[in-house]
Amino acid sequence: MKVLLDKQRFGPWALVTGASSGIGKEFARRIAAAGINLVLVARWEALLQEVGRSIAADFKVDYRALAMDLSQEGFIERLTRDTNDLDIGLVSPMLAPQIRASS
């Protein structure tokens, strides 16, 4: 896997939302391939843990899985509290669009 990220530039940790599947998961893998540790954020704890274990094993990085719904009020306070001890230099927001039925 060719990696274009510079760990020296972005620091030791990156935060990836939507990390349990799809594009967010692939972004997490590519960031980890550069040797950058990950904060993985999505709604499903079990999937996040599975993704985190796989990425950690494949790329020898650390991860922190945070199951939360970013559309819910108060998420920013929890996210801040749960990552306050980390030096996060890269944020990769992969937000799923909300699909609503029109009335």
Backbone hydrogen bonds, N-H to C=O, Kabsch-Sander energy under -0.5 kcal/mol:
donor,donor_aa,acceptor,acceptor_aa,energy
7,K,5,L,-0.7
9,R,6,D,-0.7
10,F,6,D,-2.2
11,G,7,K,-2.1
13,W,87,D,-1.2
14,A,37,N,-2.0
15,L,90,L,-2.8
16,V,14,A,-0.5
16,V,39,V,-3.0
17,T,92,S,-1.9
18,G,41,V,-1.4
19,A,41,V,-1.9
21,S,18,G,-0.8
24,G,21,S,-0.7
25,K,21,S,-1.3
26,E,22,G,-2.0
27,F,23,I,-2.8
28,A,24,G,-2.3
29,R,25,K,-2.2
30,R,26,E,-2.3
31,I,27,F,-2.5
32,A,28,A,-2.6
33,A,29,R,-1.9
34,A,30,R,-0.6
34,A,31,I,-1.1
35,G,32,A,-2.3
36,I,31,I,-1.4
37,N,12,P,-2.3
38,L,62,D,-2.3
39,V,14,A,-2.7
40,L,38,L,-0.6
40,L,64,R,-2.8
41,V,16,V,-2.7
41,V,39,V,-0.5
42,A,66,L,-1.4
45,E,43,R,-0.7
48,L,44,W,-2.3
49,Q,45,E,-2.7
50,E,46,A,-2.1
51,V,47,L,-2.8
52,G,48,L,-3.1
53,R,49,Q,-2.8
54,S,50,E,-2.1
55,I,51,V,-2.7
56,A,52,G,-2.8
57,A,53,R,-2.2
58,D,54,S,-2.4
59,F,55,I,-2.6
60,K,56,A,-1.6
64,R,38,L,-2.0
66,L,40,L,-3.2
66,L,64,R,-0.5
67,A,65,A,-0.5
68,M,42,A,-2.3
68,M,66,L,-0.8
70,L,68,M,-0.7
72,Q,69,D,-1.9
75,F,72,Q,-1.5
78,R,74,G,-1.6
79,L,75,F,-3.0
80,T,76,I,-2.4
81,R,77,E,-2.5
82,D,78,R,-2.9
83,T,79,L,-0.8
83,T,80,T,-0.7
84,N,80,T,-0.9
86,L,83,T,-2.2
88,I,86,L,-1.1
89,G,13,W,-2.4
89,G,87,D,-0.6
90,L,13,W,-0.9
92,S,15,L,-3.3
94,M,92,S,-0.8
95,L,93,P,-0.6
96,A,94,M,-0.5
99,I,97,P,-0.6
100,R,98,Q,-0.6
